[in-house]
Amino acid sequence: MSTRTRLLVFAAGALGLGVALILAVLRIPGFGNDFHPYRDATVTEALRQRSPNVVSSINFDQRGFDTLGEEAILVAAVVGAATLLRRTSQPRPPRPAVASSARPPLLAATRLAGYILLPVTLLIGADVVVHGHLTPGGGFQGGVVLATGLHLLYVAGDYRALRRVRPLVWYETGEAVGMGAVLALGAAGLAAGTGFLSNFLPKGTSGQLFSAGTVALFSCAVGIAVGSGIVVLLAQFLDEYLGADEGAT
């Protein structure tokens, strides 16, 4: 395809997108208007599906297909980063050696805070994931908290311990399992005759842990995939920064 043809295709697409955006802006309700059809529809649907957290109801039920796409984007980003930072047969250029005495000492308070906050953060992350359909949070937020909590070991200055609790094969598998679970839940909706990624399970009682149908299951699956994916992503950058030295601290 020539450059001229590419520009013509781009111009046609940009023109169509521009017209659609202008029409959409012209139809936006005025500022301060009390007419909010999307809000009214989503809140009503969340209540019907017994999901007090309307945001999770939207993400994992009303627009589950979009959430699947977002999850796929994260997986693609992790795979892309791992590919770019992968080890090659070419030797890396030598880095200037840094004497241990030249490194700033780690404060005892920082080390202690890292070790104390590690289990607390992991517990909070798990709570955010599991109760995503009831309280603010969900799989995306909880997965980030879980991955961040694990890396408090690095903040505490113990990279060896982080490597011991972070066998990458576990988290690569966790990312695949989480993504596969989302697809399996979507396929289960088709098998149930309700549609791909539809909320086909019993809704239960609002406010209870086992309620909201598939919303809670989607939240847990996404939490596993996001948490595992971010651990794998950070591992690539840390190994690159530290030279993947097994003896690094």
TIGUFI-249075 format. One record per residue (C-alpha): residue number from 1; residue in three letters; x, y, z. Coordinates in nm, 3 decimals, padded with zeros to 5 digits, always signed. Example, Ala and Ser with C-alpha at 12.3 -4.5 7.8 and 13.67 -1.06 7.14 Angstrom:
TIGUFI-249075
nr:1 | rest:ALA | x:+01.230 | y:-00.450 | z:+00.780 $
nr:2 | rest:SER | x:+01.367 | y:-00.106 | z:+00.714 $
***
This chain:
TIGUFI-249075
nr:1 | rest:MET | x:+00.000 | y:+00.000 | z:+00.000 $
nr:2 | rest:SER | x:+00.143 | y:+00.336 | z:-00.103 $
nr:3 | rest:THR | x:+00.181 | y:+00.633 | z:+00.130 $
nr:4 | rest:ARG | x:-00.091 | y:+00.821 | z:-00.058 $
nr:5 | rest:THR | x:-00.337 | y:+00.532 | z:-00.016 $
nr:6 | rest:ARG | x:-00.258 | y:+00.505 | z:+00.354 $
nr:7 | rest:LEU | x:-00.321 | y:+00.876 | z:+00.400 $
nr:8 | rest:LEU | x:-00.654 | y:+00.850 | z:+00.217 $
nr:9 | rest:VAL | x:-00.763 | y:+00.557 | z:+00.436 $
nr:10 | rest:PHE | x:-00.656 | y:+00.746 | z:+00.747 $
nr:11 | rest:ALA | x:-00.838 | y:+01.063 | z:+00.634 $
nr:12 | rest:ALA | x:-01.160 | y:+00.870 | z:+00.570 $
nr:13 | rest:GLY | x:-01.145 | y:+00.704 | z:+00.913 $
nr:14 | rest:ALA | x:-01.052 | y:+01.028 | z:+01.091 $
nr:15 | rest:LEU | x:-01.337 | y:+01.213 | z:+00.917 $
nr:16 | rest:GLY | x:-01.591 | y:+00.951 | z:+01.021 $
nr:17 | rest:LEU | x:-01.462 | y:+00.946 | z:+01.378 $
nr:18 | rest:GLY | x:-01.462 | y:+01.325 | z:+01.393 $
nr:19 | rest:VAL | x:-01.824 | y:+01.347 | z:+01.277 $
nr:20 | rest:ALA | x:-01.928 | y:+01.082 | z:+01.531 $
nr:21 | rest:LEU | x:-01.751 | y:+01.269 | z:+01.813 $
nr:22 | rest:ILE | x:-01.911 | y:+01.601 | z:+01.718 $
nr:23 | rest:LEU | x:-02.258 | y:+01.445 | z:+01.709 $
nr:24 | rest:ALA | x:-02.195 | y:+01.279 | z:+02.045 $
nr:25 | rest:VAL | x:-02.079 | y:+01.605 | z:+02.204 $
nr:26 | rest:LEU | x:-02.382 | y:+01.791 | z:+02.071 $
nr:27 | rest:ARG | x:-02.613 | y:+01.536 | z:+02.236 $
nr:28 | rest:ILE | x:-02.444 | y:+01.539 | z:+02.577 $
nr:29 | rest:PRO | x:-02.685 | y:+01.661 | z:+02.848 $
nr:30 | rest:GLY | x:-02.602 | y:+02.010 | z:+02.970 $
nr:31 | rest:PHE | x:-02.389 | y:+02.063 | z:+03.278 $
nr:32 | rest:GLY | x:-02.599 | y:+02.043 | z:+03.593 $
nr:33 | rest:ASN | x:-02.881 | y:+01.865 | z:+03.412 $
nr:34 | rest:ASP | x:-03.076 | y:+01.616 | z:+03.623 $
nr:35 | rest:PHE | x:-03.129 | y:+01.383 | z:+03.329 $
nr:36 | rest:HIS | x:-02.884 | y:+01.089 | z:+03.362 $
nr:37 | rest:PRO | x:-03.020 | y:+00.791 | z:+03.169 $
nr:38 | rest:TYR | x:-02.699 | y:+00.588 | z:+03.189 $
nr:39 | rest:ARG | x:-02.675 | y:+00.634 | z:+03.565 $
nr:40 | rest:ASP | x:-03.039 | y:+00.542 | z:+03.616 $
nr:41 | rest:ALA | x:-03.011 | y:+00.233 | z:+03.397 $
nr:42 | rest:THR | x:-02.688 | y:+00.103 | z:+03.552 $
nr:43 | rest:VAL | x:-02.797 | y:+00.155 | z:+03.913 $
nr:44 | rest:THR | x:-03.130 | y:-00.014 | z:+03.848 $
nr:45 | rest:GLU | x:-02.956 | y:-00.309 | z:+03.682 $
nr:46 | rest:ALA | x:-02.702 | y:-00.339 | z:+03.965 $
nr:47 | rest:LEU | x:-02.982 | y:-00.352 | z:+04.222 $
nr:48 | rest:ARG | x:-03.165 | y:-00.611 | z:+04.016 $
nr:49 | rest:GLN | x:-02.852 | y:-00.825 | z:+04.001 $
nr:50 | rest:ARG | x:-02.800 | y:-00.790 | z:+04.380 $
nr:51 | rest:SER | x:-02.466 | y:-00.610 | z:+04.338 $
nr:52 | rest:PRO | x:-02.432 | y:-00.310 | z:+04.575 $
nr:53 | rest:ASN | x:-02.107 | y:-00.204 | z:+04.408 $
nr:54 | rest:VAL | x:-02.243 | y:-00.052 | z:+04.088 $
nr:55 | rest:VAL | x:-01.894 | y:-00.013 | z:+03.937 $
nr:56 | rest:SER | x:-01.826 | y:-00.387 | z:+03.965 $
nr:57 | rest:SER | x:-02.173 | y:-00.459 | z:+03.829 $
nr:58 | rest:ILE | x:-02.090 | y:-00.249 | z:+03.523 $
nr:59 | rest:ASN | x:-01.743 | y:-00.397 | z:+03.474 $
nr:60 | rest:PHE | x:-01.820 | y:-00.764 | z:+03.531 $
nr:61 | rest:ASP | x:-02.181 | y:-00.784 | z:+03.419 $
nr:62 | rest:GLN | x:-02.328 | y:-00.501 | z:+03.212 $
nr:63 | rest:ARG | x:-02.015 | y:-00.444 | z:+03.003 $
nr:64 | rest:GLY | x:-01.828 | y:-00.767 | z:+03.063 $
nr:65 | rest:PHE | x:-01.714 | y:-00.789 | z:+02.701 $
nr:66 | rest:ASP | x:-01.529 | y:-00.456 | z:+02.738 $
nr:67 | rest:THR | x:-01.368 | y:-00.581 | z:+03.057 $
nr:68 | rest:LEU | x:-01.252 | y:-00.892 | z:+02.873 $
nr:69 | rest:GLY | x:-01.084 | y:-00.665 | z:+02.619 $
nr:70 | rest:GLU | x:-00.915 | y:-00.464 | z:+02.891 $
nr:71 | rest:GLU | x:-00.789 | y:-00.783 | z:+03.050 $
nr:72 | rest:ALA | x:-00.653 | y:-00.897 | z:+02.714 $
nr:73 | rest:ILE | x:-00.472 | y:-00.562 | z:+02.679 $
nr:74 | rest:LEU | x:-00.298 | y:-00.619 | z:+03.012 $
nr:75 | rest:VAL | x:-00.195 | y:-00.970 | z:+02.910 $
nr:76 | rest:ALA | x:-00.062 | y:-00.835 | z:+02.580 $
nr:77 | rest:ALA | x:+00.131 | y:-00.562 | z:+02.764 $
nr:78 | rest:VAL | x:+00.295 | y:-00.816 | z:+02.995 $
nr:79 | rest:VAL | x:+00.385 | y:-01.043 | z:+02.703 $
nr:80 | rest:GLY | x:+00.522 | y:-00.747 | z:+02.509 $
nr:81 | rest:ALA | x:+00.736 | y:-00.625 | z:+02.798 $
nr:82 | rest:ALA | x:+00.866 | y:-00.976 | z:+02.867 $
nr:83 | rest:THR | x:+00.954 | y:-01.011 | z:+02.499 $
nr:84 | rest:LEU | x:+01.139 | y:-00.680 | z:+02.484 $
nr:85 | rest:LEU | x:+01.329 | y:-00.746 | z:+02.807 $
nr:86 | rest:ARG | x:+01.399 | y:-01.114 | z:+02.747 $
nr:87 | rest:ARG | x:+01.751 | y:-01.242 | z:+02.775 $
nr:88 | rest:THR | x:+01.932 | y:-01.289 | z:+02.447 $
nr:89 | rest:SER | x:+02.245 | y:-01.470 | z:+02.342 $
nr:90 | rest:GLN | x:+02.421 | y:-01.135 | z:+02.308 $
nr:91 | rest:PRO | x:+02.614 | y:-01.044 | z:+02.623 $
nr:92 | rest:ARG | x:+02.498 | y:-00.733 | z:+02.802 $
nr:93 | rest:PRO | x:+02.736 | y:-00.442 | z:+02.819 $
nr:94 | rest:PRO | x:+02.923 | y:-00.438 | z:+03.149 $
nr:95 | rest:ARG | x:+02.787 | y:-00.207 | z:+03.414 $
nr:96 | rest:PRO | x:+03.009 | y:-00.002 | z:+03.638 $
nr:97 | rest:ALA | x:+03.055 | y:-00.178 | z:+03.968 $
nr:98 | rest:VAL | x:+02.906 | y:-00.005 | z:+04.269 $
nr:99 | rest:ALA | x:+03.075 | y:-00.068 | z:+04.598 $
nr:100 | rest:SER | x:+02.853 | y:-00.182 | z:+04.883 $
nr:101 | rest:SER | x:+02.981 | y:+00.102 | z:+05.094 $
nr:102 | rest:ALA | x:+02.861 | y:+00.350 | z:+04.830 $
nr:103 | rest:ARG | x:+02.502 | y:+00.235 | z:+04.859 $
nr:104 | rest:PRO | x:+02.289 | y:+00.433 | z:+05.103 $
nr:105 | rest:PRO | x:+02.206 | y:+00.228 | z:+05.412 $
nr:106 | rest:LEU | x:+01.849 | y:+00.106 | z:+05.447 $
nr:107 | rest:LEU | x:+01.669 | y:+00.253 | z:+05.743 $
nr:108 | rest:ALA | x:+01.567 | y:-00.002 | z:+06.004 $
nr:109 | rest:ALA | x:+01.223 | y:+00.159 | z:+06.015 $
nr:110 | rest:THR | x:+01.182 | y:+00.103 | z:+05.640 $
nr:111 | rest:ARG | x:+01.281 | y:-00.261 | z:+05.668 $
nr:112 | rest:LEU | x:+01.048 | y:-00.317 | z:+05.963 $
nr:113 | rest:ALA | x:+00.758 | y:-00.139 | z:+05.791 $
nr:114 | rest:GLY | x:+00.803 | y:-00.352 | z:+05.481 $
nr:115 | rest:TYR | x:+00.789 | y:-00.678 | z:+05.674 $
nr:116 | rest:ILE | x:+00.492 | y:-00.568 | z:+05.887 $
nr:117 | rest:LEU | x:+00.287 | y:-00.424 | z:+05.601 $
nr:118 | rest:LEU | x:+00.345 | y:-00.724 | z:+05.372 $
nr:119 | rest:PRO | x:+00.083 | y:-00.958 | z:+05.527 $
nr:120 | rest:VAL | x:-00.152 | y:-00.668 | z:+05.597 $
nr:121 | rest:THR | x:-00.140 | y:-00.551 | z:+05.235 $
nr:122 | rest:LEU | x:-00.190 | y:-00.903 | z:+05.098 $
nr:123 | rest:LEU | x:-00.491 | y:-00.949 | z:+05.328 $
nr:124 | rest:ILE | x:-00.640 | y:-00.616 | z:+05.218 $
nr:125 | rest:GLY | x:-00.582 | y:-00.703 | z:+04.852 $
nr:126 | rest:ALA | x:-00.757 | y:-01.038 | z:+04.890 $
nr:127 | rest:ASP | x:-01.047 | y:-00.866 | z:+05.069 $
nr:128 | rest:VAL | x:-01.080 | y:-00.608 | z:+04.790 $
nr:129 | rest:VAL | x:-01.093 | y:-00.885 | z:+04.528 $
nr:130 | rest:VAL | x:-01.332 | y:-01.119 | z:+04.709 $
nr:131 | rest:HIS | x:-01.572 | y:-00.845 | z:+04.820 $
nr:132 | rest:GLY | x:-01.554 | y:-00.651 | z:+04.493 $
nr:133 | rest:HIS | x:-01.925 | y:-00.699 | z:+04.428 $
nr:134 | rest:LEU | x:-02.018 | y:-00.562 | z:+04.773 $
nr:135 | rest:THR | x:-01.779 | y:-00.279 | z:+04.857 $
nr:136 | rest:PRO | x:-01.557 | y:-00.039 | z:+04.660 $
nr:137 | rest:GLY | x:-01.288 | y:-00.234 | z:+04.480 $
nr:138 | rest:GLY | x:-01.282 | y:-00.537 | z:+04.258 $
nr:139 | rest:GLY | x:-01.047 | y:-00.758 | z:+04.062 $
nr:140 | rest:PHE | x:-00.842 | y:-00.484 | z:+03.897 $
nr:141 | rest:GLN | x:-00.786 | y:-00.281 | z:+04.212 $
nr:142 | rest:GLY | x:-00.733 | y:-00.583 | z:+04.436 $
nr:143 | rest:GLY | x:-00.490 | y:-00.742 | z:+04.190 $
nr:144 | rest:VAL | x:-00.276 | y:-00.428 | z:+04.194 $
nr:145 | rest:VAL | x:-00.280 | y:-00.424 | z:+04.576 $
nr:146 | rest:LEU | x:-00.176 | y:-00.791 | z:+04.589 $
nr:147 | rest:ALA | x:+00.114 | y:-00.740 | z:+04.349 $
nr:148 | rest:THR | x:+00.225 | y:-00.425 | z:+04.528 $
nr:149 | rest:GLY | x:+00.209 | y:-00.595 | z:+04.867 $
nr:150 | rest:LEU | x:+00.433 | y:-00.876 | z:+04.747 $
nr:151 | rest:HIS | x:+00.696 | y:-00.625 | z:+04.637 $
nr:152 | rest:LEU | x:+00.716 | y:-00.473 | z:+04.982 $
nr:153 | rest:LEU | x:+00.986 | y:-00.736 | z:+05.032 $
nr:154 | rest:TYR | x:+01.195 | y:-00.544 | z:+04.779 $
nr:155 | rest:VAL | x:+01.119 | y:-00.217 | z:+04.959 $
nr:156 | rest:ALA | x:+01.238 | y:-00.386 | z:+05.278 $
nr:157 | rest:GLY | x:+01.569 | y:-00.449 | z:+05.105 $
nr:158 | rest:ASP | x:+01.542 | y:-00.826 | z:+05.070 $
nr:159 | rest:TYR | x:+01.546 | y:-00.907 | z:+04.699 $
nr:160 | rest:ARG | x:+01.647 | y:-01.267 | z:+04.766 $
nr:161 | rest:ALA | x:+01.329 | y:-01.319 | z:+04.969 $
nr:162 | rest:LEU | x:+01.122 | y:-01.160 | z:+04.691 $
nr:163 | rest:ARG | x:+01.270 | y:-01.401 | z:+04.438 $
nr:164 | rest:ARG | x:+01.194 | y:-01.696 | z:+04.666 $
nr:165 | rest:VAL | x:+00.824 | y:-01.605 | z:+04.697 $
nr:166 | rest:ARG | x:+00.804 | y:-01.499 | z:+04.331 $
nr:167 | rest:PRO | x:+00.877 | y:-01.804 | z:+04.115 $
nr:168 | rest:LEU | x:+00.772 | y:-01.656 | z:+03.784 $
nr:169 | rest:VAL | x:+00.629 | y:-01.983 | z:+03.657 $
nr:170 | rest:TRP | x:+00.365 | y:-01.963 | z:+03.932 $
nr:171 | rest:TYR | x:+00.254 | y:-01.616 | z:+03.831 $
nr:172 | rest:GLU | x:+00.274 | y:-01.681 | z:+03.459 $
nr:173 | rest:THR | x:+00.044 | y:-01.976 | z:+03.523 $
nr:174 | rest:GLY | x:-00.179 | y:-01.759 | z:+03.744 $
nr:175 | rest:GLU | x:-00.215 | y:-01.500 | z:+03.471 $
nr:176 | rest:ALA | x:-00.315 | y:-01.768 | z:+03.220 $
nr:177 | rest:VAL | x:-00.554 | y:-01.933 | z:+03.467 $
nr:178 | rest:GLY | x:-00.722 | y:-01.600 | z:+03.550 $
nr:179 | rest:MET | x:-00.768 | y:-01.511 | z:+03.184 $
nr:180 | rest:GLY | x:-00.888 | y:-01.862 | z:+03.110 $
nr:181 | rest:ALA | x:-01.138 | y:-01.845 | z:+03.396 $
nr:182 | rest:VAL | x:-01.289 | y:-01.527 | z:+03.250 $
nr:183 | rest:LEU | x:-01.328 | y:-01.696 | z:+02.912 $
nr:184 | rest:ALA | x:-01.469 | y:-02.009 | z:+03.077 $
nr:185 | rest:LEU | x:-01.730 | y:-01.805 | z:+03.262 $
nr:186 | rest:GLY | x:-01.824 | y:-01.637 | z:+02.936 $
nr:187 | rest:ALA | x:-01.855 | y:-01.973 | z:+02.762 $
nr:188 | rest:ALA | x:-02.061 | y:-02.105 | z:+03.054 $
nr:189 | rest:GLY | x:-02.312 | y:-01.828 | z:+02.984 $
nr:190 | rest:LEU | x:-02.342 | y:-01.952 | z:+02.628 $
nr:191 | rest:ALA | x:-02.388 | y:-02.309 | z:+02.753 $
nr:192 | rest:ALA | x:-02.661 | y:-02.186 | z:+02.987 $
nr:193 | rest:GLY | x:-02.839 | y:-02.029 | z:+02.691 $
nr:194 | rest:THR | x:-02.818 | y:-01.671 | z:+02.819 $
nr:195 | rest:GLY | x:-02.529 | y:-01.528 | z:+02.618 $
nr:196 | rest:PHE | x:-02.153 | y:-01.481 | z:+02.634 $
nr:197 | rest:LEU | x:-02.037 | y:-01.329 | z:+02.966 $
nr:198 | rest:SER | x:-02.396 | y:-01.301 | z:+03.087 $
nr:199 | rest:ASN | x:-02.483 | y:-01.319 | z:+03.457 $
nr:200 | rest:PHE | x:-02.652 | y:-01.660 | z:+03.459 $
nr:201 | rest:LEU | x:-02.598 | y:-01.776 | z:+03.820 $
nr:202 | rest:PRO | x:-02.849 | y:-01.727 | z:+04.106 $
nr:203 | rest:LYS | x:-02.825 | y:-01.373 | z:+04.243 $
nr:204 | rest:GLY | x:-02.872 | y:-01.459 | z:+04.612 $
nr:205 | rest:THR | x:-02.935 | y:-01.193 | z:+04.876 $
nr:206 | rest:SER | x:-02.792 | y:-00.845 | z:+04.831 $
nr:207 | rest:GLY | x:-02.509 | y:-00.773 | z:+05.076 $
nr:208 | rest:GLN | x:-02.412 | y:-01.137 | z:+05.123 $
nr:209 | rest:LEU | x:-02.078 | y:-01.280 | z:+05.012 $
nr:210 | rest:PHE | x:-02.237 | y:-01.540 | z:+04.789 $
nr:211 | rest:SER | x:-02.454 | y:-01.310 | z:+04.581 $
nr:212 | rest:ALA | x:-02.459 | y:-01.109 | z:+04.257 $
nr:213 | rest:GLY | x:-02.426 | y:-01.421 | z:+04.043 $
nr:214 | rest:THR | x:-02.112 | y:-01.428 | z:+03.830 $
nr:215 | rest:VAL | x:-01.994 | y:-01.079 | z:+03.933 $
nr:216 | rest:ALA | x:-01.798 | y:-01.213 | z:+04.231 $
nr:217 | rest:LEU | x:-01.646 | y:-01.494 | z:+04.024 $
nr:218 | rest:PHE | x:-01.541 | y:-01.253 | z:+03.750 $
nr:219 | rest:SER | x:-01.387 | y:-01.026 | z:+04.013 $
nr:220 | rest:CYS | x:-01.180 | y:-01.312 | z:+04.157 $
nr:221 | rest:ALA | x:-01.069 | y:-01.432 | z:+03.813 $
nr:222 | rest:VAL | x:-00.964 | y:-01.082 | z:+03.708 $
nr:223 | rest:GLY | x:-00.789 | y:-01.030 | z:+04.043 $
nr:224 | rest:ILE | x:-00.579 | y:-01.343 | z:+03.987 $
nr:225 | rest:ALA | x:-00.494 | y:-01.242 | z:+03.632 $
nr:226 | rest:VAL | x:-00.412 | y:-00.879 | z:+03.714 $
nr:227 | rest:GLY | x:-00.211 | y:-00.957 | z:+04.027 $
nr:228 | rest:SER | x:-00.011 | y:-01.229 | z:+03.853 $
nr:229 | rest:GLY | x:+00.040 | y:-01.017 | z:+03.542 $
nr:230 | rest:ILE | x:+00.176 | y:-00.720 | z:+03.734 $
nr:231 | rest:VAL | x:+00.412 | y:-00.944 | z:+03.931 $
nr:232 | rest:VAL | x:+00.549 | y:-01.084 | z:+03.603 $
nr:233 | rest:LEU | x:+00.574 | y:-00.733 | z:+03.456 $
nr:234 | rest:LEU | x:+00.761 | y:-00.590 | z:+03.755 $
nr:235 | rest:ALA | x:+00.989 | y:-00.895 | z:+03.760 $
nr:236 | rest:GLN | x:+01.107 | y:-00.814 | z:+03.406 $
nr:237 | rest:PHE | x:+01.197 | y:-00.456 | z:+03.501 $
nr:238 | rest:LEU | x:+01.361 | y:-00.553 | z:+03.831 $
nr:239 | rest:ASP | x:+01.568 | y:-00.827 | z:+03.670 $
nr:240 | rest:GLU | x:+01.673 | y:-00.586 | z:+03.398 $
nr:241 | rest:TYR | x:+01.760 | y:-00.313 | z:+03.649 $
nr:242 | rest:LEU | x:+01.947 | y:-00.545 | z:+03.885 $
nr:243 | rest:GLY | x:+02.107 | y:-00.749 | z:+03.611 $
nr:244 | rest:ALA | x:+01.908 | y:-01.060 | z:+03.713 $
nr:245 | rest:ASP | x:+02.176 | y:-01.124 | z:+03.976 $
nr:246 | rest:GLU | x:+02.073 | y:-01.414 | z:+04.197 $
nr:247 | rest:GLY | x:+02.280 | y:-01.274 | z:+04.472 $
nr:248 | rest:ALA | x:+02.133 | y:-00.925 | z:+04.457 $
nr:249 | rest:THR | x:+01.991 | y:-00.789 | z:+04.777 $
***
